[in-house]
Amino acid sequence: MGPDGYEIEPARRGGRQVLRIRHHGRLVADCLSVEEVARHVDLADLCEVIPFPGRNGDARTAAR
């Protein structure tokens, strides 16, 4: 995840793995390298989001 609603996730396009950039859910670009991703977002602003499942499979809560 990045600031202002940017998301970068691995995906497949034409049989190749790409890094898919979305902004508020809309496709921005499919990049073949980290250097291409850096043209769209500042890599230093990205952070990994790890869901923590809580009770009843609710991934929005870390613990109760």
C-alpha positions in Angstrom: 0.0 0.0 0.0 1.0 3.5 -0.6 -0.3 7.0 0.2 -3.5 8.3 -1.4 -5.0 5.0 -2.2 -2.3 3.3 -4.2 -2.0 -0.5 -4.1 0.7 -2.6 -5.7 0.0 -6.4 -6.0 1.5 -9.3 -8.0 -0.6 -10.4 -11.0 -0.2 -12.3 -14.2 -0.7 -10.7 -17.7 -0.1 -12.6 -20.9 1.6 -15.4 -19.0 4.1 -13.1 -17.3 4.2 -11.9 -13.7 3.7 -8.2 -13.3 3.3 -5.7 -10.5 -0.2 -4.2 -10.8 -0.7 -0.7 -9.6 -4.2 0.4 -8.7 -5.3 3.8 -7.4 -8.6 3.7 -5.5 -9.3 0.4 -7.2 -8.7 1.6 -10.7 -5.9 0.1 -12.8 -3.0 2.5 -13.3 -0.3 0.2 -14.8 1.1 -3.3 -15.0 4.8 -3.1 -14.5 7.5 -5.6 -15.4 10.0 -4.3 -12.9 10.3 -2.4 -9.6 11.9 0.5 -11.6 8.7 0.8 -13.6 6.7 0.9 -10.3 9.0 3.7 -9.1 7.8 5.9 -12.1 4.3 5.9 -10.6 4.9 5.9 -6.8 7.7 6.7 -4.4 8.9 3.3 -3.2 9.9 4.7 0.2 6.2 5.5 0.9 5.1 1.9 0.3 4.3 -0.4 3.2 3.2 -4.1 3.4 -0.2 -4.6 4.8 -0.7 -8.0 6.5 -4.2 -8.9 7.5 -4.6 -10.3 11.0 -7.7 -12.5 11.3 -9.7 -11.9 14.4 -12.7 -13.8 15.7 -15.2 -15.1 13.2 -12.7 -14.6 10.4 -13.0 -10.8 10.6 -9.7 -9.6 9.0 -10.3 -6.0 10.0 -9.5 -6.6 13.7 -6.2 -7.6 14.9 -7.3 -8.8 18.4 -10.0 -8.5 21.0 
